[in-house]
Amino acid sequence: MKYKVVLEFSEEGVAASVPCLSGCHSQGATEQEALQNISDAIYDYLAVIEEITKNKTVKEVEILEGYFA
């Protein structure tokens, strides 16, 4: 599965966030480190979502590609 990641570069390093996963942020000293850290954060985020949705009805909704173009 792929997620869009927003990178913000500064003198302090690289901040990374995933717009479609509210609150999913990380950082690193380099772009490569930030991408590895955000990958770890995504896995952790999804594990939490899996846990809090246990025993609940979950449905998937398909959004047509290009809908917002």
Sequence and secondary structure as in RCSB ss.txt:
>XXXX:A:sequence
MKYKVVLEFSEEGVAASVPCLSGCHSQGATEQEALQNISDAIYDYLAVIEEITKNKTVKEVEILEGYFA
>XXXX:A:secstr
     EEEEETTEEEEE TTSTT EEEESSHHHHHHHHHHHHHHHHHHHHHHTTTS        TTTT 
